Amino acid sequence: MNTSILQPLHSIMLQMHDAAMNGNWDIMDSLDDDRTKILDSLSTHSGTLDSPDDQQMTQDILRLDQEILFLTNQQLEYIAEKVTVTTEKSKACNTYQAHASNF
């Protein structure tokens, strides 16, 4: 049985990854608060993380973190693209209205 001090963090990271994969950004925000609390509690840990379980869990946490970051960046790029398209359409409408009012 794995008794690593990293288990709660690993569990949160798995949940965050699942939420990111499914586009559940509200859940991601909530879990991020939990993750921050766990990281704060781990910062006072005075032991080592030398066990094979700890090493494997650390690698998996880092992998999950990178995948979550990638998924989040993809979502932000998608939103930025939509905002740009909407802004361009709005500018085009304003230009059209300005020209139309001249007639």
Jmol script that loads the backbone (N, CA, C; Angstrom):
load data "model"
ATOM      1  N   MET A   1       0.836  -1.186   0.000  1.00  0.00           N
ATOM      2  CA  MET A   1       0.000   0.000   0.000  1.00  0.00           C
ATOM      3  C   MET A   1       0.882   1.251   0.000  1.00  0.00           C
ATOM      4  N   ASN A   2       0.539   2.189  -0.849  1.00  0.00           N
ATOM      5  CA  ASN A   2       1.322   3.404  -0.965  1.00  0.00           C
ATOM      6  C   ASN A   2       0.933   4.379   0.145  1.00  0.00           C
ATOM      7  N   THR A   3       1.918   4.783   0.926  1.00  0.00           N
ATOM      8  CA  THR A   3       1.668   5.714   2.028  1.00  0.00           C
ATOM      9  C   THR A   3       2.457   7.009   1.840  1.00  0.00           C
ATOM     10  N   SER A   4       2.755   7.333   0.616  1.00  0.00           N
ATOM     11  CA  SER A   4       3.549   8.523   0.327  1.00  0.00           C
ATOM     12  C   SER A   4       2.830   9.779   0.793  1.00  0.00           C
ATOM     13  N   ILE A   5       3.614  10.708   1.313  1.00  0.00           N
ATOM     14  CA  ILE A   5       3.078  12.014   1.700  1.00  0.00           C
ATOM     15  C   ILE A   5       2.576  12.775   0.466  1.00  0.00           C
ATOM     16  N   LEU A   6       2.997  12.339  -0.706  1.00  0.00           N
ATOM     17  CA  LEU A   6       2.585  12.978  -1.955  1.00  0.00           C
ATOM     18  C   LEU A   6       1.230  12.488  -2.472  1.00  0.00           C
ATOM     19  N   GLN A   7       0.672  11.472  -1.837  1.00  0.00           N
ATOM     20  CA  GLN A   7      -0.577  10.880  -2.319  1.00  0.00           C
ATOM     21  C   GLN A   7      -1.712  11.901  -2.464  1.00  0.00           C
ATOM     22  N   PRO A   8      -1.951  12.773  -1.476  1.00  0.00           N
ATOM     23  CA  PRO A   8      -3.034  13.756  -1.663  1.00  0.00           C
ATOM     24  C   PRO A   8      -2.798  14.684  -2.868  1.00  0.00           C
ATOM     25  N   LEU A   9      -1.559  15.104  -3.060  1.00  0.00           N
ATOM     26  CA  LEU A   9      -1.239  15.957  -4.201  1.00  0.00           C
ATOM     27  C   LEU A   9      -1.446  15.193  -5.506  1.00  0.00           C
ATOM     28  N   HIS A  10      -0.999  13.962  -5.538  1.00  0.00           N
ATOM     29  CA  HIS A  10      -1.164  13.125  -6.726  1.00  0.00           C
ATOM     30  C   HIS A  10      -2.648  12.953  -7.055  1.00  0.00           C
ATOM     31  N   SER A  11      -3.438  12.724  -6.042  1.00  0.00           N
ATOM     32  CA  SER A  11      -4.876  12.550  -6.230  1.00  0.00           C
ATOM     33  C   SER A  11      -5.516  13.815  -6.814  1.00  0.00           C
ATOM     34  N   ILE A  12      -5.155  14.966  -6.276  1.00  0.00           N
ATOM     35  CA  ILE A  12      -5.676  16.246  -6.787  1.00  0.00           C
ATOM     36  C   ILE A  12      -5.241  16.459  -8.237  1.00  0.00           C
ATOM     37  N   MET A  13      -3.987  16.133  -8.528  1.00  0.00           N
ATOM     38  CA  MET A  13      -3.484  16.320  -9.890  1.00  0.00           C
ATOM     39  C   MET A  13      -4.237  15.425 -10.878  1.00  0.00           C
ATOM     40  N   LEU A  14      -4.546  14.205 -10.476  1.00  0.00           N
ATOM     41  CA  LEU A  14      -5.336  13.314 -11.333  1.00  0.00           C
ATOM     42  C   LEU A  14      -6.721  13.908 -11.589  1.00  0.00           C
ATOM     43  N   GLN A  15      -7.333  14.450 -10.548  1.00  0.00           N
ATOM     44  CA  GLN A  15      -8.655  15.067 -10.695  1.00  0.00           C
ATOM     45  C   GLN A  15      -8.585  16.310 -11.583  1.00  0.00           C
ATOM     46  N   MET A  16      -7.539  17.102 -11.405  1.00  0.00           N
ATOM     47  CA  MET A  16      -7.367  18.296 -12.232  1.00  0.00           C
ATOM     48  C   MET A  16      -7.166  17.915 -13.700  1.00  0.00           C
ATOM     49  N   HIS A  17      -6.387  16.878 -13.928  1.00  0.00           N
ATOM     50  CA  HIS A  17      -6.140  16.419 -15.291  1.00  0.00           C
ATOM     51  C   HIS A  17      -7.446  15.964 -15.932  1.00  0.00           C
ATOM     52  N   ASP A  18      -8.233  15.207 -15.186  1.00  0.00           N
ATOM     53  CA  ASP A  18      -9.521  14.736 -15.690  1.00  0.00           C
ATOM     54  C   ASP A  18     -10.432  15.924 -16.009  1.00  0.00           C
ATOM     55  N   ALA A  19     -10.466  16.901 -15.120  1.00  0.00           N
ATOM     56  CA  ALA A  19     -11.296  18.092 -15.344  1.00  0.00           C
ATOM     57  C   ALA A  19     -10.825  18.857 -16.583  1.00  0.00           C
ATOM     58  N   ALA A  20      -9.517  19.004 -16.748  1.00  0.00           N
ATOM     59  CA  ALA A  20      -8.975  19.713 -17.910  1.00  0.00           C
ATOM     60  C   ALA A  20      -9.286  18.963 -19.203  1.00  0.00           C
ATOM     61  N   MET A  21      -9.170  17.654 -19.165  1.00  0.00           N
ATOM     62  CA  MET A  21      -9.470  16.839 -20.347  1.00  0.00           C
ATOM     63  C   MET A  21     -10.925  17.003 -20.775  1.00  0.00           C
ATOM     64  N   ASN A  22     -11.801  17.222 -19.800  1.00  0.00           N
ATOM     65  CA  ASN A  22     -13.228  17.341 -20.075  1.00  0.00           C
ATOM     66  C   ASN A  22     -13.706  18.787 -20.156  1.00  0.00           C
ATOM     67  N   GLY A  23     -12.774  19.734 -20.067  1.00  0.00           N
ATOM     68  CA  GLY A  23     -13.132  21.139 -20.181  1.00  0.00           C
ATOM     69  C   GLY A  23     -13.931  21.684 -19.013  1.00  0.00           C
ATOM     70  N   ASN A  24     -13.786  21.063 -17.848  1.00  0.00           N
ATOM     71  CA  ASN A  24     -14.495  21.513 -16.648  1.00  0.00           C
ATOM     72  C   ASN A  24     -13.636  22.531 -15.902  1.00  0.00           C
ATOM     73  N   TRP A  25     -13.606  23.754 -16.408  1.00  0.00           N
ATOM     74  CA  TRP A  25     -12.689  24.764 -15.892  1.00  0.00           C
ATOM     75  C   TRP A  25     -13.092  25.273 -14.513  1.00  0.00           C
ATOM     76  N   ASP A  26     -14.378  25.261 -14.190  1.00  0.00           N
ATOM     77  CA  ASP A  26     -14.804  25.650 -12.836  1.00  0.00           C
ATOM     78  C   ASP A  26     -14.281  24.657 -11.807  1.00  0.00           C
ATOM     79  N   ILE A  27     -14.338  23.380 -12.158  1.00  0.00           N
ATOM     80  CA  ILE A  27     -13.805  22.342 -11.264  1.00  0.00           C
ATOM     81  C   ILE A  27     -12.301  22.508 -11.141  1.00  0.00           C
ATOM     82  N   MET A  28     -11.652  22.826 -12.265  1.00  0.00           N
ATOM     83  CA  MET A  28     -10.200  23.049 -12.238  1.00  0.00           C
ATOM     84  C   MET A  28      -9.840  24.149 -11.251  1.00  0.00           C
ATOM     85  N   ASP A  29     -10.577  25.250 -11.283  1.00  0.00           N
ATOM     86  CA  ASP A  29     -10.303  26.362 -10.366  1.00  0.00           C
ATOM     87  C   ASP A  29     -10.445  25.933  -8.917  1.00  0.00           C
ATOM     88  N   SER A  30     -11.489  25.188  -8.634  1.00  0.00           N
ATOM     89  CA  SER A  30     -11.724  24.716  -7.267  1.00  0.00           C
ATOM     90  C   SER A  30     -10.607  23.774  -6.822  1.00  0.00           C
ATOM     91  N   LEU A  31     -10.231  22.862  -7.702  1.00  0.00           N
ATOM     92  CA  LEU A  31      -9.166  21.914  -7.374  1.00  0.00           C
ATOM     93  C   LEU A  31      -7.820  22.615  -7.234  1.00  0.00           C
ATOM     94  N   ASP A  32      -7.618  23.678  -7.991  1.00  0.00           N
ATOM     95  CA  ASP A  32      -6.366  24.416  -7.886  1.00  0.00           C
ATOM     96  C   ASP A  32      -6.218  25.023  -6.494  1.00  0.00           C
ATOM     97  N   ASP A  33      -7.312  25.484  -5.918  1.00  0.00           N
ATOM     98  CA  ASP A  33      -7.273  25.985  -4.537  1.00  0.00           C
ATOM     99  C   ASP A  33      -6.861  24.876  -3.577  1.00  0.00           C
ATOM    100  N   ASP A  34      -7.425  23.678  -3.783  1.00  0.00           N
ATOM    101  CA  ASP A  34      -7.060  22.530  -2.943  1.00  0.00           C
ATOM    102  C   ASP A  34      -5.590  22.166  -3.128  1.00  0.00           C
ATOM    103  N   ARG A  35      -5.143  22.207  -4.374  1.00  0.00           N
ATOM    104  CA  ARG A  35      -3.742  21.881  -4.669  1.00  0.00           C
ATOM    105  C   ARG A  35      -2.805  22.854  -3.959  1.00  0.00           C
ATOM    106  N   THR A  36      -3.160  24.124  -3.973  1.00  0.00           N
ATOM    107  CA  THR A  36      -2.346  25.141  -3.300  1.00  0.00           C
ATOM    108  C   THR A  36      -2.250  24.861  -1.804  1.00  0.00           C
ATOM    109  N   LYS A  37      -3.351  24.482  -1.197  1.00  0.00           N
ATOM    110  CA  LYS A  37      -3.350  24.158   0.236  1.00  0.00           C
ATOM    111  C   LYS A  37      -2.447  22.957   0.524  1.00  0.00           C
ATOM    112  N   ILE A  38      -2.521  21.951  -0.335  1.00  0.00           N
ATOM    113  CA  ILE A  38      -1.683  20.761  -0.147  1.00  0.00           C
ATOM    114  C   ILE A  38      -0.212  21.125  -0.314  1.00  0.00           C
ATOM    115  N   LEU A  39       0.099  21.915  -1.333  1.00  0.00           N
ATOM    116  CA  LEU A  39       1.488  22.336  -1.537  1.00  0.00           C
ATOM    117  C   LEU A  39       2.001  23.142  -0.354  1.00  0.00           C
ATOM    118  N   ASP A  40       1.146  23.997   0.196  1.00  0.00           N
ATOM    119  CA  ASP A  40       1.536  24.761   1.389  1.00  0.00           C
ATOM    120  C   ASP A  40       1.851  23.829   2.551  1.00  0.00           C
ATOM    121  N   SER A  41       1.036  22.797   2.732  1.00  0.00           N
ATOM    122  CA  SER A  41       1.290  21.862   3.835  1.00  0.00           C
ATOM    123  C   SER A  41       2.545  21.035   3.578  1.00  0.00           C
ATOM    124  N   LEU A  42       2.810  20.721   2.315  1.00  0.00           N
ATOM    125  CA  LEU A  42       4.019  19.961   1.985  1.00  0.00           C
ATOM    126  C   LEU A  42       5.281  20.792   2.182  1.00  0.00           C
ATOM    127  N   SER A  43       5.152  22.095   2.100  1.00  0.00           N
ATOM    128  CA  SER A  43       6.333  22.952   2.240  1.00  0.00           C
ATOM    129  C   SER A  43       6.932  22.877   3.642  1.00  0.00           C
ATOM    130  N   THR A  44       6.167  22.389   4.599  1.00  0.00           N
ATOM    131  CA  THR A  44       6.683  22.249   5.966  1.00  0.00           C
ATOM    132  C   THR A  44       7.191  20.841   6.244  1.00  0.00           C
ATOM    133  N   HIS A  45       7.094  19.956   5.244  1.00  0.00           N
ATOM    134  CA  HIS A  45       7.547  18.567   5.407  1.00  0.00           C
ATOM    135  C   HIS A  45       9.065  18.538   5.523  1.00  0.00           C
ATOM    136  N   SER A  46       9.547  17.900   6.569  1.00  0.00           N
ATOM    137  CA  SER A  46      10.995  17.892   6.797  1.00  0.00           C
ATOM    138  C   SER A  46      11.659  16.580   6.383  1.00  0.00           C
ATOM    139  N   GLY A  47      10.879  15.598   5.986  1.00  0.00           N
ATOM    140  CA  GLY A  47      11.451  14.315   5.584  1.00  0.00           C
ATOM    141  C   GLY A  47      11.960  14.345   4.154  1.00  0.00           C
ATOM    142  N   THR A  48      12.456  13.204   3.725  1.00  0.00           N
ATOM    143  CA  THR A  48      12.942  13.086   2.353  1.00  0.00           C
ATOM    144  C   THR A  48      11.877  12.414   1.498  1.00  0.00           C
ATOM    145  N   LEU A  49      12.063  12.517   0.228  1.00  0.00           N
ATOM    146  CA  LEU A  49      11.172  11.871  -0.733  1.00  0.00           C
ATOM    147  C   LEU A  49      11.992  10.909  -1.590  1.00  0.00           C
ATOM    148  N   ASP A  50      12.767  10.070  -0.901  1.00  0.00           N
ATOM    149  CA  ASP A  50      13.714   9.185  -1.572  1.00  0.00           C
ATOM    150  C   ASP A  50      13.152   7.828  -1.956  1.00  0.00           C
ATOM    151  N   SER A  51      12.011   7.460  -1.416  1.00  0.00           N
ATOM    152  CA  SER A  51      11.503   6.113  -1.674  1.00  0.00           C
ATOM    153  C   SER A  51      11.113   5.975  -3.146  1.00  0.00           C
ATOM    154  N   PRO A  52      11.142   4.743  -3.657  1.00  0.00           N
ATOM    155  CA  PRO A  52      10.718   4.529  -5.048  1.00  0.00           C
ATOM    156  C   PRO A  52       9.289   5.028  -5.303  1.00  0.00           C
ATOM    157  N   ASP A  53       8.401   4.837  -4.325  1.00  0.00           N
ATOM    158  CA  ASP A  53       7.026   5.331  -4.481  1.00  0.00           C
ATOM    159  C   ASP A  53       7.010   6.848  -4.614  1.00  0.00           C
ATOM    160  N   ASP A  54       7.779   7.527  -3.767  1.00  0.00           N
ATOM    161  CA  ASP A  54       7.842   8.989  -3.825  1.00  0.00           C
ATOM    162  C   ASP A  54       8.423   9.459  -5.154  1.00  0.00           C
ATOM    163  N   GLN A  55       9.468   8.796  -5.609  1.00  0.00           N
ATOM    164  CA  GLN A  55      10.100   9.182  -6.871  1.00  0.00           C
ATOM    165  C   GLN A  55       9.138   9.000  -8.046  1.00  0.00           C
ATOM    166  N   GLN A  56       8.444   7.864  -8.069  1.00  0.00           N
ATOM    167  CA  GLN A  56       7.482   7.598  -9.143  1.00  0.00           C
ATOM    168  C   GLN A  56       6.327   8.596  -9.100  1.00  0.00           C
ATOM    169  N   MET A  57       5.852   8.868  -7.904  1.00  0.00           N
ATOM    170  CA  MET A  57       4.742   9.799  -7.752  1.00  0.00           C
ATOM    171  C   MET A  57       5.164  11.209  -8.162  1.00  0.00           C
ATOM    172  N   THR A  58       6.379  11.600  -7.821  1.00  0.00           N
ATOM    173  CA  THR A  58       6.893  12.913  -8.220  1.00  0.00           C
ATOM    174  C   THR A  58       6.929  13.030  -9.738  1.00  0.00           C
ATOM    175  N   GLN A  59       7.415  11.992 -10.400  1.00  0.00           N
ATOM    176  CA  GLN A  59       7.458  12.007 -11.862  1.00  0.00           C
ATOM    177  C   GLN A  59       6.059  12.104 -12.451  1.00  0.00           C
ATOM    178  N   ASP A  60       5.119  11.357 -11.878  1.00  0.00           N
ATOM    179  CA  ASP A  60       3.756  11.382 -12.392  1.00  0.00           C
ATOM    180  C   ASP A  60       3.093  12.737 -12.135  1.00  0.00           C
ATOM    181  N   ILE A  61       3.339  13.331 -10.977  1.00  0.00           N
ATOM    182  CA  ILE A  61       2.801  14.663 -10.667  1.00  0.00           C
ATOM    183  C   ILE A  61       3.336  15.689 -11.666  1.00  0.00           C
ATOM    184  N   LEU A  62       4.622  15.623 -11.963  1.00  0.00           N
ATOM    185  CA  LEU A  62       5.214  16.548 -12.938  1.00  0.00           C
ATOM    186  C   LEU A  62       4.629  16.339 -14.333  1.00  0.00           C
ATOM    187  N   ARG A  63       4.426  15.079 -14.714  1.00  0.00           N
ATOM    188  CA  ARG A  63       3.822  14.776 -16.019  1.00  0.00           C
ATOM    189  C   ARG A  63       2.402  15.337 -16.089  1.00  0.00           C
ATOM    190  N   LEU A  64       1.625  15.090 -15.039  1.00  0.00           N
ATOM    191  CA  LEU A  64       0.251  15.596 -15.002  1.00  0.00           C
ATOM    192  C   LEU A  64       0.230  17.120 -15.058  1.00  0.00           C
ATOM    193  N   ASP A  65       1.138  17.747 -14.329  1.00  0.00           N
ATOM    194  CA  ASP A  65       1.214  19.204 -14.311  1.00  0.00           C
ATOM    195  C   ASP A  65       1.490  19.749 -15.710  1.00  0.00           C
ATOM    196  N   GLN A  66       2.409  19.120 -16.432  1.00  0.00           N
ATOM    197  CA  GLN A  66       2.731  19.552 -17.794  1.00  0.00           C
ATOM    198  C   GLN A  66       1.537  19.370 -18.728  1.00  0.00           C
ATOM    199  N   GLU A  67       0.830  18.253 -18.588  1.00  0.00           N
ATOM    200  CA  GLU A  67      -0.339  18.007 -19.432  1.00  0.00           C
ATOM    201  C   GLU A  67      -1.462  18.997 -19.113  1.00  0.00           C
ATOM    202  N   ILE A  68      -1.653  19.294 -17.838  1.00  0.00           N
ATOM    203  CA  ILE A  68      -2.666  20.277 -17.439  1.00  0.00           C
ATOM    204  C   ILE A  68      -2.307  21.644 -18.009  1.00  0.00           C
ATOM    205  N   LEU A  69      -1.048  22.013 -17.923  1.00  0.00           N
ATOM    206  CA  LEU A  69      -0.588  23.291 -18.472  1.00  0.00           C
ATOM    207  C   LEU A  69      -0.836  23.353 -19.978  1.00  0.00           C
ATOM    208  N   PHE A  70      -0.531  22.275 -20.678  1.00  0.00           N
ATOM    209  CA  PHE A  70      -0.752  22.212 -22.120  1.00  0.00           C
ATOM    210  C   PHE A  70      -2.239  22.382 -22.450  1.00  0.00           C
ATOM    211  N   LEU A  71      -3.103  21.643 -21.738  1.00  0.00           N
ATOM    212  CA  LEU A  71      -4.544  21.728 -21.984  1.00  0.00           C
ATOM    213  C   LEU A  71      -5.084  23.123 -21.671  1.00  0.00           C
ATOM    214  N   THR A  72      -4.579  23.718 -20.611  1.00  0.00           N
ATOM    215  CA  THR A  72      -5.004  25.067 -20.238  1.00  0.00           C
ATOM    216  C   THR A  72      -4.577  26.073 -21.299  1.00  0.00           C
ATOM    217  N   ASN A  73      -3.347  25.944 -21.787  1.00  0.00           N
ATOM    218  CA  ASN A  73      -2.865  26.844 -22.844  1.00  0.00           C
ATOM    219  C   ASN A  73      -3.685  26.693 -24.118  1.00  0.00           C
ATOM    220  N   GLN A  74      -4.052  25.448 -24.451  1.00  0.00           N
ATOM    221  CA  GLN A  74      -4.898  25.223 -25.621  1.00  0.00           C
ATOM    222  C   GLN A  74      -6.223  25.959 -25.472  1.00  0.00           C
ATOM    223  N   GLN A  75      -6.811  25.862 -24.288  1.00  0.00           N
ATOM    224  CA  GLN A  75      -8.090  26.531 -24.039  1.00  0.00           C
ATOM    225  C   GLN A  75      -7.935  28.050 -24.133  1.00  0.00           C
ATOM    226  N   LEU A  76      -6.861  28.574 -23.568  1.00  0.00           N
ATOM    227  CA  LEU A  76      -6.629  30.022 -23.634  1.00  0.00           C
ATOM    228  C   LEU A  76      -6.416  30.491 -25.072  1.00  0.00           C
ATOM    229  N   GLU A  77      -5.708  29.696 -25.873  1.00  0.00           N
ATOM    230  CA  GLU A  77      -5.510  30.041 -27.279  1.00  0.00           C
ATOM    231  C   GLU A  77      -6.842  30.043 -28.023  1.00  0.00           C
ATOM    232  N   TYR A  78      -7.692  29.070 -27.724  1.00  0.00           N
ATOM    233  CA  TYR A  78      -9.013  28.991 -28.345  1.00  0.00           C
ATOM    234  C   TYR A  78      -9.836  30.235 -27.996  1.00  0.00           C
ATOM    235  N   ILE A  79      -9.824  30.604 -26.722  1.00  0.00           N
ATOM    236  CA  ILE A  79     -10.569  31.785 -26.277  1.00  0.00           C
ATOM    237  C   ILE A  79     -10.010  33.045 -26.939  1.00  0.00           C
ATOM    238  N   ALA A  80      -8.689  33.161 -26.982  1.00  0.00           N
ATOM    239  CA  ALA A  80      -8.064  34.335 -27.604  1.00  0.00           C
ATOM    240  C   ALA A  80      -8.444  34.432 -29.077  1.00  0.00           C
ATOM    241  N   GLU A  81      -8.497  33.299 -29.755  1.00  0.00           N
ATOM    242  CA  GLU A  81      -8.887  33.292 -31.167  1.00  0.00           C
ATOM    243  C   GLU A  81     -10.332  33.768 -31.324  1.00  0.00           C
ATOM    244  N   LYS A  82     -11.213  33.287 -30.464  1.00  0.00           N
ATOM    245  CA  LYS A  82     -12.625  33.696 -30.527  1.00  0.00           C
ATOM    246  C   LYS A  82     -12.779  35.186 -30.227  1.00  0.00           C
ATOM    247  N   VAL A  83     -12.029  35.677 -29.253  1.00  0.00           N
ATOM    248  CA  VAL A  83     -12.085  37.103 -28.917  1.00  0.00           C
ATOM    249  C   VAL A  83     -11.592  37.936 -30.099  1.00  0.00           C
ATOM    250  N   THR A  84     -10.529  37.489 -30.745  1.00  0.00           N
ATOM    251  CA  THR A  84      -9.986  38.207 -31.898  1.00  0.00           C
ATOM    252  C   THR A  84     -11.001  38.248 -33.030  1.00  0.00           C
ATOM    253  N   VAL A  85     -11.629  37.107 -33.326  1.00  0.00           N
ATOM    254  CA  VAL A  85     -12.630  37.055 -34.396  1.00  0.00           C
ATOM    255  C   VAL A  85     -13.804  37.963 -34.057  1.00  0.00           C
ATOM    256  N   THR A  86     -14.265  37.902 -32.818  1.00  0.00           N
ATOM    257  CA  THR A  86     -15.387  38.741 -32.390  1.00  0.00           C
ATOM    258  C   THR A  86     -15.024  40.217 -32.474  1.00  0.00           C
ATOM    259  N   THR A  87     -13.813  40.560 -32.065  1.00  0.00           N
ATOM    260  CA  THR A  87     -13.354  41.948 -32.131  1.00  0.00           C
ATOM    261  C   THR A  87     -13.295  42.425 -33.577  1.00  0.00           C
ATOM    262  N   GLU A  88     -12.778  41.583 -34.455  1.00  0.00           N
ATOM    263  CA  GLU A  88     -12.687  41.955 -35.872  1.00  0.00           C
ATOM    264  C   GLU A  88     -14.078  42.129 -36.474  1.00  0.00           C
ATOM    265  N   LYS A  89     -15.007  41.245 -36.119  1.00  0.00           N
ATOM    266  CA  LYS A  89     -16.381  41.381 -36.617  1.00  0.00           C
ATOM    267  C   LYS A  89     -17.010  42.663 -36.093  1.00  0.00           C
ATOM    268  N   SER A  90     -16.761  42.975 -34.850  1.00  0.00           N
ATOM    269  CA  SER A  90     -17.302  44.195 -34.253  1.00  0.00           C
ATOM    270  C   SER A  90     -16.747  45.433 -34.954  1.00  0.00           C
ATOM    271  N   LYS A  91     -15.455  45.419 -35.238  1.00  0.00           N
ATOM    272  CA  LYS A  91     -14.838  46.547 -35.950  1.00  0.00           C
ATOM    273  C   LYS A  91     -15.449  46.693 -37.342  1.00  0.00           C
ATOM    274  N   ALA A  92     -15.657  45.554 -38.009  1.00  0.00           N
ATOM    275  CA  ALA A  92     -16.242  45.587 -39.352  1.00  0.00           C
ATOM    276  C   ALA A  92     -17.663  46.146 -39.299  1.00  0.00           C
ATOM    277  N   CYS A  93     -18.436  45.745 -38.304  1.00  0.00           N
ATOM    278  CA  CYS A  93     -19.806  46.262 -38.145  1.00  0.00           C
ATOM    279  C   CYS A  93     -19.793  47.759 -37.878  1.00  0.00           C
ATOM    280  N   ASN A  94     -18.898  48.193 -37.017  1.00  0.00           N
ATOM    281  CA  ASN A  94     -18.799  49.625 -36.707  1.00  0.00           C
ATOM    282  C   ASN A  94     -18.415  50.431 -37.948  1.00  0.00           C
ATOM    283  N   THR A  95     -17.485  49.895 -38.731  1.00  0.00           N
ATOM    284  CA  THR A  95     -17.066  50.566 -39.961  1.00  0.00           C
ATOM    285  C   THR A  95     -18.233  50.642 -40.937  1.00  0.00           C
ATOM    286  N   TYR A  96     -18.955  49.533 -41.075  1.00  0.00           N
ATOM    287  CA  TYR A  96     -20.110  49.493 -41.970  1.00  0.00           C
ATOM    288  C   TYR A  96     -21.161  50.509 -41.525  1.00  0.00           C
ATOM    289  N   GLN A  97     -21.444  50.542 -40.223  1.00  0.00           N
ATOM    290  CA  GLN A  97     -22.445  51.478 -39.700  1.00  0.00           C
ATOM    291  C   GLN A  97     -22.006  52.925 -39.917  1.00  0.00           C
ATOM    292  N   ALA A  98     -20.730  53.184 -39.739  1.00  0.00           N
ATOM    293  CA  ALA A  98     -20.220  54.544 -39.951  1.00  0.00           C
ATOM    294  C   ALA A  98     -20.385  54.957 -41.409  1.00  0.00           C
ATOM    295  N   HIS A  99     -20.069  54.038 -42.335  1.00  0.00           N
ATOM    296  CA  HIS A  99     -20.217  54.344 -43.757  1.00  0.00           C
ATOM    297  C   HIS A  99     -21.691  54.458 -44.137  1.00  0.00           C
ATOM    298  N   ALA A 100     -22.522  53.604 -43.571  1.00  0.00           N
ATOM    299  CA  ALA A 100     -23.952  53.616 -43.890  1.00  0.00           C
ATOM    300  C   ALA A 100     -24.613  54.902 -43.413  1.00  0.00           C
ATOM    301  N   SER A 101     -24.136  55.429 -42.318  1.00  0.00           N
ATOM    302  CA  SER A 101     -24.742  56.659 -41.791  1.00  0.00           C
ATOM    303  C   SER A 101     -24.392  57.877 -42.644  1.00  0.00           C
ATOM    304  N   ASN A 102     -23.392  57.731 -43.495  1.00  0.00           N
ATOM    305  CA  ASN A 102     -23.009  58.831 -44.381  1.00  0.00           C
ATOM    306  C   ASN A 102     -23.947  58.960 -45.579  1.00  0.00           C
ATOM    307  N   PHE A 103     -24.759  57.945 -45.796  1.00  0.00           N
ATOM    308  CA  PHE A 103     -25.643  57.981 -46.974  1.00  0.00           C
ATOM    309  C   PHE A 103     -26.997  58.438 -46.617  1.00  0.00           C
TER     310      PHE A 103
END
end "model"
wireframe off; spacefill off
backbone 0.3
color backbone group
